[in-house]
Amino acid sequence: MSEFQIPQSVRDFNPEIGLVLGSGLGSFADRIMPIETIPYSEIAGLPVSKVPGHEGKFIFGELNGKRLVIAQGRVHLYEGWTVKEISTGIRVMHEMGIRQLILTNAAGIVNENFSPGQWMQITDHLNFTGQSPLFGGANFIDQTEVYSKSMRKQFREKAAELEIDLATGVYAWMPGPQYETPAEIRMVRTLGADAVGMSTVPEAIQARALDIEVAGFSCLTNYGAGMTDDLLDHSEVIEMGATAAGQLVDLLTATLGSGT
Ligand code: HPA
């Protein structure tokens, strides 16, 4: 039995790849010719952000022959949703038929070798929230390779071809909404993180539980707290996301269209 009512037109389109766009990365949607757009509010059971302008929608389209569903707008734990609620979009896209998922986010730098504006391919994650979308059952899924090695290889090869300076590293999921303290940044660095943010991990866990192959990318928008004399400012995070978006758009366009 289906958990969600997916419109027949979407079932017929049968998207193969899902893409979740993080803060400031909306411009990717302009690269595809949208075939159909469905607001989240039209799918019963899907949480809709109460922040005006962040209501969110699914955009369906093709990119070099690949059938895509783009989730534009996500909900976060810090808005007060439960971890089950914030991962609902992944279960919906699974029912639409996706087999691969690309997650994007804006993140703070933890690794001192990285620079703002750079993209980091996520190789693994740390979960500092104590939360899991799989709560409620004995869901002992393996997490040895949450972020697909073969997708990582494809994207890395394309990045090299396009001369995109793609960092790789571990993403730490923090609950937010406040940014970290300098001591927290030092803590996550000591524990193995390269970047820090407030999303993506619950979606990746949920997707792996549904046997969807996952890739993740962080737009490194700012140095973590205490790494410079600057204070963190949300508008600068959004601005940097928008500036760096073009590079990831190019990378995804080239990789998804490469027939792999
Ligand atoms: N910390 C947490 N989340 C973020 C940051 C940060 O510094 N920058 C963008 N998202």
Residues whose N, C-alpha, C, O or C-beta is under 5 A from the ligand:
A	BS01	HPA	A106 A107 G108 Y179 E180 V196 G197 M198 T221 Y223 G224 V237
